[in-house]
Amino acid sequence: MSVRRQGDIFLIRLTGKDWNPQLQYGRDTLAKNHRLWGGTHRASTALITNGRVFVSGKLTHERREHRTVFFKGAWYEAVKNTALASWNAVGYID
């Protein structure tokens, strides 16, 4: 299983056996330049179906806090980290 990450978004590469969404007109959305979960991560192509988010093309971060991830024609399922809090440290730490 191939898993990539951009900040709090985990990206799970889909194989042929995994990639068989049951699409329904009116429920599912294929979007260009889609902002994931209303946040700062933006996918060049996204398919939202049955509560799942699939991305292809590239994933960028609006504030440039993370490197752009290029998918090179592959599709990935995007999964948001569900941790309640995170922390970081800057400056001089003893």
N, C-alpha and C positions, 0 to 999 in steps of 0.2 A: 504494500500500500504506500503510495506516494502522498505525503502531506507537506504542504508549504504553509507559510504564515506571513501575514502583514499586520503587525500590531495585534489587535484583539480579534482578528479574523483568521480562522484556520481554513485552508483550502485543500480539499481531498480530491485527488485526481480520479476521474471516472474511467472505468474500463468498459469494454463493449457490453459485458453482462450487467453492469450497473446502470448503463445509460439507456433506459427504456421508459421515459416518463409517459404517463397516460394523460395526454393533453386534452383539455376541455375548453371549447369556445366560451368566452365570457368569464371564465374563472382564471385562466392562465394568462400571463403577460410576458411578451418578449420585448425587452426595452433596450434602447441604446443610451449610453452615457448615464447609467442608473446609479443613484446614490443608495448604497446598501443600508437598510434599516434607518434611513433618515440621518445617517451620520456623516463622517468625513471620508469614507472610502467610496470610490466611484469606479464602477465596472464599465468598460466600453460596450460590452454586450452582457445582458442578464436575462435569464429565464426564471420567472417566479411561477411555481406550480405546486399546488397542494401543500402550501406552507414551507416549501423548500426553495432555496435560491441556488441557481447554477450560473456560473460566470465563465466567460471566454474572452479572448482578445487581450486585454490588459486590465490591471487593477492599480489605480493611483490613489494617493492620499492628498486631499485638498490642501492641507497645511504643510505638505512635504516633510512630515515627520518620519515617513517610511519610504524605502525605495519602491519604485514602480515594479510590479510583478508582471511579466509577459508570459502568456500561456501557449503561444506558438501553435494555435489551432486546436489545442486540447480543451476539454470542458472540465471544470472543477465544481464540486459542491462547496459553497461558502457556508461556514458555520461560525457564528459569533460566540466568543468566549463568554461564559455565564458567571465568571467570578464576580463577587459582590464589590470588591475593591482591589486596587493595586497600589503600589507605591514605587517611588524611585528616589534616588539620593543624588544630590549634586553638591559641588563645592568641596570643602575639606572635611573629610570624614575621619575620625579617630578610631 
